[in-house]
Amino acid sequence: MTAWLFLLPLPLGFLLDLCFGDPHWMPHPVRAIGWLIARLERLLCGLFPKTPKGERLAGVFLAILVPLFTSGTGIMLLWAAYAVHPGLWFVLETLLCYQLLAAKALRVESMKVYDRLRADDLPGARRAVSMIVGRDTQALTEEGVTKAAVETVAENTSDGEIAPLLFLALGGAPLGLFYKAVNTMDSMVGYKNERYLYFGWAAAKLDDVLNWIPARLSAWLLVVSAYLLGMDGRNAARIYKRDCRKHASPNSAQTEAACAGALRVQLAGDAYYFGTLYKKPTIGDNLRPICTEDIRRANRLLYAASALGMMRRLSWRWPFCLLCAWESEFLEAGYASDTRRRRIFCASKDETGTARFFCEHQPDGDAAGGCPRGGGCVAAMYAVSRPTLPGIACSACGV
């Protein structure tokens, strides 16, 4: 498999997500992560004492075990797939990249709210929005339902799309799984209520750390998207700078502020969670009343920011893949010396990853360390017209 294939799984996964989203019939890694979190929660809560210190320690173990097990499982599956055939690795890596992104799913779920509101079905809109937000929705007005939908699209522009893109670009599916495990933990146990105040502390803090950079990148991508889409980009930048810290979480207000400014509406404010009223500051200026169409506009911002983020991630990977492609060709091809008309020699890497070069006249596997590929190695099949690499000497004979 050429090194260029390492570039393709992420953009292919991105396109698959935009086309198909998350079909309910398809097994999904987040469901497996959720199952693991629920089982470990019961196990750890039974092992540690029911004290603030005990619950916090149990939460620390959860925050360590879930991401490491999840990413480790991904590494083993990908390694096994590559051992069977590189093409199987490519398919699995692409599938995981596809499933770790959520732009289409977020759009589909938020547009269900839009459709119910357009049909004047407020109870149905409340049920639809309850599937994508954590707040109580039973008593929400039409304006409250619309705000909730727009806010979740804005916040999940980072959590569901830009942040996974960033981690997938940096470390492939294993690092993407690590991030998704942390993000899922925060969604399940990162609440400041009686049950999770101490147990969910570590998961919430780890999620804050991992999302610190992606949230800010996402906010600026939304600002740029507002300009590109003909929305109020200047106001998006102004509101973002002013209101990006108006939240108990260091990250949640970042994208909400940029989105509120782009739409020229006011978001956030007081909300009920598990029957308790939480006082929260508003984000943005009430330049106009929020309306149902703002859900559609928020999704346009999401897609534009996702496309910009995808292009940026690819720009990071191109230099790496160029280097890998050169190294792959360099280490698999034979070369000849122009000055001495020397025989073709092959190249390989030893156990430490150090490049070793062997000229063809070295006997196979001798004490001097001849060509590890044998006399009939692939390099011997290459033409002598390969370019000369000055300063390269045989690792066995030194010539």
C-alpha positions in Angstrom: 0.0 0.0 0.0 1.4 3.3 -1.0 1.9 6.1 1.6 -0.7 8.2 -0.3 -3.5 6.0 0.9 -2.9 7.3 4.5 -4.3 10.6 3.2 -7.6 9.2 1.9 -9.5 7.7 4.8 -10.3 11.1 6.5 -11.7 12.9 3.4 -13.6 9.8 2.4 -15.0 9.4 5.8 -16.0 13.1 5.8 -17.8 12.6 2.5 -19.5 9.4 3.7 -20.8 11.3 6.8 -22.2 14.1 4.6 -23.9 11.6 2.4 -25.3 9.0 4.8 -25.0 10.3 8.4 -25.5 7.7 11.1 -28.1 5.0 10.0 -29.7 3.6 13.1 -29.3 0.0 11.9 -25.5 0.3 11.7 -23.3 -0.6 14.7 -21.7 2.5 16.1 -18.5 2.9 18.3 -20.2 5.5 20.4 -22.9 3.0 21.5 -20.1 0.6 22.5 -18.4 3.4 24.4 -21.6 4.2 26.2 -22.1 0.6 27.1 -18.6 0.5 28.5 -19.1 3.7 30.5 -22.3 2.4 32.1 -20.8 -0.9 33.1 -17.6 0.7 34.5 -19.7 3.2 36.4 -21.6 0.4 38.2 -18.3 -1.5 38.9 -16.3 1.5 40.1 -19.1 2.9 42.3 -19.3 -0.5 44.0 -15.6 -0.7 44.6 -15.0 2.8 46.0 -16.6 4.3 49.2 -19.7 6.6 48.8 -17.7 9.7 49.9 -16.7 12.8 47.9 -13.1 11.6 47.8 -14.1 8.0 46.9 -16.4 9.0 44.2 -13.9 11.4 42.7 -11.2 8.7 42.7 -13.6 6.3 41.0 -14.3 9.0 38.4 -10.5 9.4 37.8 -10.2 5.7 37.1 -13.2 5.9 34.7 -11.6 8.8 32.9 -8.4 6.8 32.5 -9.8 3.4 31.6 -12.4 4.3 29.1 -10.3 6.4 26.6 -7.3 4.0 26.9 -9.4 0.9 26.4 -11.3 2.5 23.5 -8.2 3.7 21.6 -6.3 0.6 22.4 -9.1 -1.5 20.9 -9.0 0.6 17.8 -5.2 0.2 17.5 -5.5 -3.6 17.8 -8.3 -3.8 15.3 -6.5 -1.7 12.7 -3.2 -3.6 13.3 -5.1 -6.9 12.8 -6.7 -5.6 9.7 -3.4 -4.4 8.2 -1.9 -7.8 9.0 -4.6 -9.5 6.9 -4.4 -7.0 4.1 -3.5 -3.3 3.8 -6.8 -2.8 1.9 -8.8 -4.1 4.9 -6.9 -1.5 7.1 -7.9 1.2 4.6 -11.6 0.2 4.7 -11.7 0.0 8.5 -9.9 3.3 9.0 -12.3 5.0 6.5 -15.3 3.5 8.3 -14.1 4.7 11.7 -13.4 8.2 10.4 -16.9 8.2 8.9 -18.5 7.1 12.1 -16.6 9.5 14.4 -18.0 12.5 12.5 -21.5 13.8 13.1 -22.4 16.7 10.8 -25.1 14.9 8.9 -26.6 13.3 12.0 -26.7 16.7 13.7 -28.4 18.3 10.8 -30.9 15.5 10.4 -31.9 15.6 14.1 -32.1 19.4 14.3 -34.1 19.6 11.1 -36.7 17.3 12.7 -37.2 20.1 15.2 -37.5 22.5 12.3 -40.1 20.4 10.6 -42.2 20.0 13.7 -42.2 23.7 14.3 -43.1 24.4 10.7 -46.0 22.1 11.1 -47.1 23.9 14.3 -46.6 20.8 16.3 -45.0 22.2 19.5 -45.3 19.0 21.5 -43.6 17.1 18.7 -40.9 19.8 18.5 -40.3 19.4 22.2 -39.9 15.7 21.8 -37.5 16.1 18.9 -35.3 18.6 20.6 -35.2 16.5 23.8 -33.2 14.0 21.7 -30.3 16.4 21.1 -30.2 18.6 24.3 -29.7 17.8 28.0 -32.1 20.4 29.4 -35.7 19.8 30.4 -37.9 20.5 27.3 -41.5 19.7 28.5 -42.4 23.4 29.2 -40.3 25.1 26.4 -42.1 27.7 24.3 -41.6 27.8 20.5 -38.8 30.3 21.0 -37.2 28.1 23.7 -37.3 25.1 21.4 -35.7 27.0 18.6 -33.0 28.4 20.8 -32.2 24.9 22.2 -31.9 23.5 18.6 -29.7 26.4 17.4 -27.5 26.2 20.6 -26.9 22.5 20.2 -26.0 22.8 16.5 -23.5 25.6 17.4 -21.9 23.7 20.4 -21.7 20.5 18.5 -20.0 22.2 15.5 -17.0 21.8 17.7 -17.8 18.6 19.7 -19.3 16.6 16.9 -17.3 17.7 13.9 -14.3 20.1 14.1 -12.8 18.5 17.2 -13.0 14.9 15.8 -11.6 16.2 12.5 -8.7 17.6 14.4 -7.9 14.4 16.3 -8.4 12.2 13.3 -6.0 14.3 11.3 -3.4 14.2 14.1 -3.6 10.5 15.0 -6.0 8.7 12.8 -8.9 6.6 14.1 -7.2 5.6 17.4 -6.8 9.3 18.5 -10.3 10.0 17.2 -11.6 7.2 19.3 -9.7 8.5 22.3 -11.4 11.9 21.9 -14.9 10.4 21.3 -14.6 8.3 24.4 -13.8 11.4 26.5 -16.6 13.4 24.9 -19.1 10.6 25.5 -18.0 10.3 29.1 -18.6 14.0 29.6 -22.1 13.7 28.0 -23.0 10.8 30.3 -21.4 11.7 33.7 -20.2 15.2 33.4 -23.1 16.8 35.3 -22.9 19.0 38.4 -25.9 17.2 40.0 -26.1 15.1 43.2 -25.2 11.9 41.4 -22.3 13.0 39.3 -20.9 16.1 41.1 -17.8 14.2 42.2 -17.8 11.1 40.0 -18.1 13.0 36.8 -15.5 15.7 37.7 -12.5 14.0 36.1 -14.4 13.3 32.8 -15.6 16.9 32.6 -12.2 18.3 33.2 -10.5 16.0 30.7 -13.2 17.0 28.1 -12.5 20.7 28.8 -8.8 20.1 28.2 -9.2 18.2 24.9 -11.8 20.7 23.6 -9.9 23.9 24.5 -8.2 24.3 21.1 -10.9 22.8 18.9 -13.6 25.0 20.4 -11.6 28.2 19.6 -10.8 27.0 16.1 -14.4 26.1 15.6 -15.5 29.6 16.6 -13.2 31.3 14.2 -14.3 28.9 11.4 -17.9 29.9 12.1 -16.9 33.6 11.9 -15.2 33.0 8.5 -18.2 30.9 7.4 -20.5 33.8 8.3 -18.6 36.0 5.9 -18.7 33.4 3.1 -22.4 32.7 3.5 -23.3 36.4 3.5 -24.3 36.5 7.1 -23.1 39.1 9.6 -19.4 38.1 9.9 -18.4 41.3 11.6 -21.0 40.9 14.3 -20.0 37.3 14.7 -16.4 38.3 15.5 -17.6 41.1 17.8 -19.9 38.9 19.8 -17.4 36.1 19.9 -14.7 38.3 21.5 -17.2 39.8 23.9 -19.3 36.7 25.0 -16.9 33.7 24.5 -16.4 33.3 28.3 -20.1 33.6 29.3 -20.5 30.0 30.4 -19.4 27.8 33.3 -17.6 25.6 30.8 -14.5 27.2 29.2 -15.5 25.9 25.8 -19.3 25.9 25.4 -19.7 29.6 24.8 -17.1 29.8 22.1 -19.1 28.5 19.2 -22.4 29.7 20.7 -21.1 33.3 20.7 -19.9 33.1 17.1 -23.2 31.6 16.0 -25.3 34.1 17.9 -23.4 37.0 16.3 -23.6 35.6 12.8 -27.4 35.1 13.2 -27.9 38.5 15.1 -29.9 36.7 17.8 -29.6 36.1 21.5 -28.9 32.6 22.8 -28.4 30.9 26.2 -30.0 32.2 29.3 -31.7 30.4 32.2 -32.6 26.7 31.7 -34.0 23.8 33.7 -31.9 20.6 34.1 -33.4 17.6 35.9 -36.1 19.9 37.4 -33.6 22.5 38.7 -33.4 26.1 37.3 -29.9 27.1 36.4 -29.2 30.8 36.0 -27.0 31.4 33.0 -26.0 34.7 31.2 -27.3 35.4 27.7 -25.0 35.3 24.7 -25.4 37.7 21.8 -27.5 40.8 21.3 -31.3 40.6 20.7 -31.1 42.5 17.4 -34.0 40.5 16.1 -36.3 37.7 17.4 -35.1 34.2 16.9 -37.2 32.3 14.4 -37.5 28.8 13.0 -35.4 29.5 10.0 -32.4 30.1 12.3 -32.2 26.3 12.7 -31.6 26.0 9.0 -29.1 28.9 9.0 -27.2 27.3 11.9 -26.9 24.1 9.9 -25.5 26.1 6.9 -22.9 27.5 9.3 -22.1 24.0 10.5 -21.5 22.6 7.0 -19.4 25.6 5.9 -17.2 25.4 9.0 -16.9 21.6 8.5 -15.7 22.1 4.9 -13.2 24.7 6.0 -12.0 22.5 8.8 -11.6 19.5 6.4 -9.5 21.6 4.0 -7.3 22.8 6.9 -6.7 19.3 8.1 -5.8 18.1 4.7 -3.3 21.0 4.4 -1.6 19.6 7.5 -1.4 16.1 6.2 -0.1 16.8 2.7 3.5 17.5 3.8 3.6 14.4 5.9 2.2 12.2 3.1 4.7 13.7 0.7 7.5 12.7 3.1 6.0 9.2 3.6 5.7 8.7 -0.1 9.3 9.7 -0.7 10.5 7.5 2.2 8.4 4.5 1.0 9.9 4.8 -2.5 13.4 5.4 -1.1 13.3 2.4 1.2 11.7 -0.1 -1.3 13.6 0.9 -4.4 17.1 0.0 -5.6 19.8 2.6 -6.4 23.1 2.5 -8.2 26.2 4.7 -8.0 26.9 6.8 -11.1 30.6 7.1 -10.3 31.5 3.5 -9.6 28.8 1.8 -11.6 28.2 0.0 -8.3 25.7 -2.9 -8.1 22.1 -2.3 -7.1 21.6 -2.3 -3.4 18.4 -2.5 -1.4 17.3 -0.7 1.7 15.3 -1.7 4.8 14.8 -0.7 8.4 16.1 -2.6 11.4 14.2 -3.3 14.6 15.0 0.3 15.9 13.6 1.9 12.8 17.1 2.9 11.5 17.5 2.8 7.7 20.1 0.2 6.6 21.5 -0.2 3.1 23.0 -3.3 1.5 24.9 -3.7 -1.8 24.1 -6.7 -3.9 27.4 -8.6 -3.5 26.9 -9.1 0.2 26.0 -12.8 1.0 22.6 -13.4 2.4 22.5 -13.3 6.2 26.2 -13.5 6.8 28.0 -12.4 9.9 28.6 -9.0 8.3 24.9 -8.5 8.1 24.0 -8.9 4.5 20.8 -8.0 2.8 17.9 -9.2 5.0 15.6 -9.6 2.1 17.8 -12.2 0.4 19.5 -12.2 -3.0 16.2 -12.1 -4.9 14.9 -9.0 -3.1 12.6 -6.6 -4.7 15.3 -4.0 -5.0 17.2 -6.2 -7.4 14.3 -6.0 -9.8 14.5 -2.2 -10.1 16.3 -0.6 -13.0 19.8 0.8 -12.4 18.5 4.2 -13.6 17.4 5.2 -10.1 18.9 8.5 -9.0 22.1 8.5 -7.0 22.0 9.3 -3.3 25.4 10.8 -2.4 26.9 9.8 0.9 25.1 6.5 1.2 27.3 3.5 2.1 26.5 -0.2 2.5 25.8 -1.0 6.1 27.5 -4.4 5.8 30.7 -3.7 3.9 31.0 0.1 4.1 31.5 0.6 0.4 
